[in-house]
Amino acid sequence: MSIVILHANGSMTTPTSLTFEEARQAVDGFVQVVRLPGSDASLLVNEDGQHLKLPVNLMASRLFNGVILGTVVLVDAEAAEVILNGPEAESEPTEPVPHVH
């Protein structure tokens, strides 16, 4: 699982885990998922970044090959699943319980 917080000022933070609420705090608002082209990685961004006039995040913009605003969370597919769906998404899938008549 890979998580990197890319701050708009160019600094980075690499937490070992992150909850959805912590992701909301990192992007300072509502979370929007932006898939990176040709990758299983995504950026978790502030969905109101343009309206809030957040600064351009140069590092994230280069990764996306377009304009990304504000602090973002860069995640691989596994980390995105856990952050967006909770820690239970990290556990192994279980076999369905057979229905008994």
C-alpha positions as a Markdown table, in Angstrom:
| # | Residue | x | y | z |
|---|---|---|---|---|
| 1 | Met | 0.0 | 0.0 | 0.0 |
| 2 | Ser | 1.5 | 3.3 | -1.1 |
| 3 | Ile | 0.3 | 6.8 | 0.2 |
| 4 | Val | 2.1 | 10.1 | -0.4 |
| 5 | Ile | 0.6 | 13.5 | 0.4 |
| 6 | Leu | 1.8 | 16.0 | -2.1 |
| 7 | His | 1.5 | 19.5 | -0.6 |
| 8 | Ala | 0.9 | 22.5 | -2.9 |
| 9 | Asn | 4.1 | 24.1 | -1.6 |
| 10 | Gly | 6.2 | 21.2 | -3.1 |
| 11 | Ser | 6.8 | 19.2 | 0.1 |
| 12 | Met | 5.7 | 15.6 | 0.6 |
| 13 | Thr | 4.5 | 13.5 | 3.5 |
| 14 | Thr | 4.5 | 9.7 | 3.5 |
| 15 | Pro | 2.0 | 8.4 | 6.1 |
| 16 | Thr | 1.9 | 4.6 | 6.6 |
| 17 | Ser | -1.9 | 4.6 | 6.6 |
| 18 | Leu | -4.7 | 7.1 | 6.2 |
| 19 | Thr | -8.4 | 7.1 | 7.0 |
| 20 | Phe | -11.0 | 8.8 | 4.8 |
| 21 | Glu | -11.4 | 11.6 | 7.4 |
| 22 | Glu | -7.6 | 12.1 | 7.4 |
| 23 | Ala | -7.7 | 12.3 | 3.6 |
| 24 | Arg | -10.5 | 14.9 | 3.8 |
| 25 | Gln | -8.3 | 16.9 | 6.2 |
| 26 | Ala | -5.3 | 16.6 | 4.0 |
| 27 | Val | -7.1 | 18.0 | 0.9 |
| 28 | Asp | -9.0 | 20.4 | 3.1 |
| 29 | Gly | -12.4 | 19.6 | 1.8 |
| 30 | Phe | -14.5 | 17.1 | -0.1 |
| 31 | Val | -12.5 | 14.3 | -1.7 |
| 32 | Gln | -12.7 | 13.7 | -5.5 |
| 33 | Val | -10.8 | 10.8 | -7.0 |
| 34 | Val | -8.7 | 11.5 | -10.1 |
| 35 | Arg | -7.2 | 8.5 | -11.9 |
| 36 | Leu | -3.7 | 9.0 | -13.3 |
| 37 | Pro | -3.6 | 8.1 | -17.0 |
| 38 | Gly | -1.9 | 4.8 | -17.7 |
| 39 | Ser | -1.6 | 3.8 | -14.1 |
| 40 | Asp | -3.5 | 2.1 | -11.2 |
| 41 | Ala | -2.6 | 5.2 | -9.1 |
| 42 | Ser | -5.0 | 8.0 | -8.2 |
| 43 | Leu | -5.0 | 11.4 | -6.8 |
| 44 | Leu | -7.4 | 12.3 | -4.0 |
| 45 | Val | -8.1 | 16.0 | -4.5 |
| 46 | Asn | -10.3 | 18.7 | -3.1 |
| 47 | Glu | -13.4 | 18.7 | -5.4 |
| 48 | Asp | -13.9 | 22.4 | -4.9 |
| 49 | Gly | -10.3 | 23.4 | -5.5 |
| 50 | Gln | -11.1 | 25.7 | -8.4 |
| 51 | His | -13.9 | 27.4 | -6.6 |
| 52 | Leu | -11.8 | 27.9 | -3.5 |
| 53 | Lys | -8.9 | 29.2 | -5.7 |
| 54 | Leu | -6.4 | 26.7 | -4.3 |
| 55 | Pro | -2.9 | 27.1 | -5.6 |
| 56 | Val | -1.6 | 24.9 | -8.4 |
| 57 | Asn | 0.2 | 21.8 | -7.2 |
| 58 | Leu | 3.1 | 21.5 | -9.7 |
| 59 | Met | 4.1 | 18.0 | -8.7 |
| 60 | Ala | 0.6 | 16.6 | -9.0 |
| 61 | Ser | -0.1 | 18.5 | -12.2 |
| 62 | Arg | 3.0 | 16.9 | -13.8 |
| 63 | Leu | 1.8 | 13.4 | -12.7 |
| 64 | Phe | -1.7 | 14.1 | -14.1 |
| 65 | Asn | -0.4 | 16.0 | -17.2 |
| 66 | Gly | -3.0 | 18.7 | -16.4 |
| 67 | Val | -3.7 | 21.3 | -13.8 |
| 68 | Ile | -4.3 | 20.0 | -10.2 |
| 69 | Leu | -5.0 | 22.4 | -7.4 |
| 70 | Gly | -4.2 | 22.2 | -3.7 |
| 71 | Thr | -2.7 | 19.5 | -1.5 |
| 72 | Val | -3.5 | 16.0 | -2.8 |
| 73 | Val | -3.1 | 12.4 | -1.7 |
| 74 | Leu | -1.3 | 10.1 | -4.2 |
| 75 | Val | -2.4 | 6.5 | -3.7 |
| 76 | Asp | -2.1 | 3.2 | -5.4 |
| 77 | Ala | -5.2 | 1.1 | -6.1 |
| 78 | Glu | -4.9 | -0.8 | -2.8 |
| 79 | Ala | -4.6 | 2.3 | -0.7 |
| 80 | Ala | -7.5 | 4.0 | -2.5 |
| 81 | Glu | -9.7 | 1.0 | -1.7 |
| 82 | Val | -8.8 | 1.0 | 2.0 |
| 83 | Ile | -9.2 | 4.8 | 2.3 |
| 84 | Leu | -12.4 | 5.1 | 0.4 |
| 85 | Asn | -14.1 | 1.9 | 1.7 |
| 86 | Gly | -12.6 | 1.5 | 5.2 |
| 87 | Pro | -10.2 | -0.9 | 6.8 |
| 88 | Glu | -12.4 | -3.9 | 6.2 |
| 89 | Ala | -11.6 | -3.5 | 2.4 |
| 90 | Glu | -8.0 | -4.5 | 3.3 |
| 91 | Ser | -9.0 | -7.9 | 4.7 |
| 92 | Glu | -9.1 | -11.1 | 2.5 |
| 93 | Pro | -12.4 | -11.7 | 0.8 |
| 94 | Thr | -14.5 | -14.4 | 2.4 |
| 95 | Glu | -16.4 | -17.2 | 0.8 |
| 96 | Pro | -20.1 | -16.6 | 0.6 |
| 97 | Val | -22.2 | -18.5 | 3.1 |
| 98 | Pro | -24.3 | -21.1 | 1.4 |
| 99 | His | -28.0 | -20.6 | 1.6 |
| 100 | Val | -29.8 | -23.4 | 3.4 |
| 101 | His | -33.4 | -24.1 | 2.6 |
